[in-house]
Amino acid sequence: MLIGTAANWRRNLRPGTPVRIRLRGKDIQAVPEIVADGLQAAALYRTILTHNPTHGRFAGTALEPDGGVNLTDLRRALSNGTAVVRLRRAAAAAARFERILSPNHGSCDV
């Protein structure tokens, strides 16, 4: 789930610490990630604005005719405190992390 916001509630989130959210009437555990980096936020904001163009009025940014995010507007929004909160189901995040650490994922000589 992606949430574009400049609201202060996001400052209560701790990366890697699960939170309880209600999704489609069910309580689930999700792991938050705050994304405020320009290029990563641009990719995520493209998804947000594609599904909810009205959000752009609140964030002060919009999609360009080519479908990309207006980077000048997005940089301004990010500098004014806007960020993307990415929530992943806790089980999915844990499984992804376990795949990265699994011995079959690849090896690294140290």
Secondary structure, DSSP 8 states (H G I E B T S, - for coil): -EEEE--GGGGG--TT--EEEEETTEEEEEEEEEE--HHHHHHHHHHHHHH-TTHHHHHT--B-TTS-B-HHHHHHHHHTT-EEEEEEEHHHHHHHHHHHHSGGG-----
